[in-house]
């Protein structure tokens, strides 16, 4: 068998990678994929409990089984794109959520009754569209 370097082979044949290089998802694409996963989820979700009572460092390590972040982490596309884990901190980093926005999306104190995927998805999309900011500006206008 004749052994040749990759450069030598390129002169004789078209060489393509087995897996096409994937472009990283934008923040909007990551959030929309998460929202789609949430919309399709028909079982109740488990919210984080009393996020505001933890220090910022402790908050980052919080996790819940069967919660919105665990649902995102179960998705192979989001994991391949860089979602590192299913903790509160992982969600904040990957989806570029402020602590305040993550609290409004994921904490039990913002849900009366059951947390559902479609409820979280609607809030996530509203945040992406800037509706939260507009409402806060209107409420606290001077």
BELNOR-V93012 format. One record per residue. N is the residue number from 1. SS is DSSP state (a for helix, b for strand, c for the rest). PSI is psi in whole degrees, -180 to 180 (999 if undefined). D_LAST is the distance of its C-alpha to the last C-alpha in whole Angstrom. Layout:
N_SS_PSI_D_LAST / N_SS_PSI_D_LAST
//
This chain:
1_c_137_80 / 2_c_121_78 / 3_c_131_75 / 4_c_152_73 / 5_c_165_70 / 6_a_-38_66 / 7_a_-40_67 / 8_a_-40_70 / 9_a_-36_69 / 10_a_-29_66 / 11_a_-26_69 / 12_a_-21_71 / 13_c_158_68 / 14_c_123_65 / 15_c_125_63 / 16_c_143_60 / 17_c_152_58 / 18_c_-39_58 / 19_c_124_55 / 20_c_142_53 / 21_c_131_50 / 22_c_138_47 / 23_c_139_43 / 24_c_143_41 / 25_c_146_38 / 26_c_167_35 / 27_a_-44_32 / 28_a_-40_31 / 29_a_-40_35 / 30_a_-47_35 / 31_a_-39_32 / 32_a_-39_33 / 33_a_-43_37 / 34_a_-44_35 / 35_a_-40_34 / 36_a_-42_37 / 37_a_-42_39 / 38_a_-42_37 / 39_a_-37_37 / 40_a_-14_41 / 41_c_116_41 / 42_c_-2_42 / 43_c_157_42 / 44_c_151_40 / 45_b_155_38 / 46_c_118_38 / 47_c_164_34 / 48_b_145_34 / 49_c_123_34 / 50_c_55_31 / 51_a_-38_30 / 52_a_-14_27 / 53_a_-6_30 / 54_c_152_32 / 55_c_162_31 / 56_a_-39_30 / 57_a_-48_34 / 58_a_-36_35 / 59_a_-40_33 / 60_a_-29_34 / 61_c_-5_38 / 62_c_143_37 / 63_b_153_39 / 64_c_139_39 / 65_c_144_42 / 66_c_30_42 / 67_c_176_38 / 68_a_-36_36 / 69_a_-39_36 / 70_a_-38_40 / 71_a_-44_40 / 72_a_-42_39 / 73_a_-25_41 / 74_c_-14_44 / 75_c_122_44 / 76_a_-35_46 / 77_a_-46_44 / 78_a_-39_41 / 79_a_-45_43 / 80_a_-30_45 / 81_a_-15_42 / 82_c_1_41 / 83_c_113_40 / 84_c_-26_41 / 85_c_-169_41 / 86_c_29_40 / 87_b_165_37 / 88_a_-45_34 / 89_a_-40_34 / 90_a_-42_36 / 91_a_-45_33 / 92_a_-45_30 / 93_a_-51_32 / 94_a_-45_34 / 95_a_1_31 / 96_c_54_29 / 97_c_135_27 / 98_c_162_24 / 99_a_-41_25 / 100_a_-45_22 / 101_a_-43_23 / 102_a_-39_26 / 103_a_-46_26 / 104_a_-33_24 / 105_a_-36_27 / 106_a_-10_30 / 107_b_146_29 / 108_a_-25_31 / 109_a_-9_28 / 110_a_10_26 / 111_c_122_29 / 112_c_114_30 / 113_c_-138_34 / 114_c_137_35 / 115_b_125_34 / 116_c_159_35 / 117_a_-49_36 / 118_a_-34_34 / 119_a_-47_31 / 120_a_-41_30 / 121_a_-43_31 / 122_a_-42_29 / 123_a_-39_26 / 124_a_-44_27 / 125_a_-38_27 / 126_a_-41_24 / 127_a_-41_23 / 128_a_-33_25 / 129_c_-2_23 / 130_c_12_20 / 131_a_-41_19 / 132_a_-45_17 / 133_a_-43_15 / 134_a_-42_14 / 135_a_-46_13 / 136_a_-41_12 / 137_a_-39_9 / 138_a_-44_9 / 139_a_-42_9 / 140_c_24_6 / 141_c_153_4 / 142_c_999_0
//
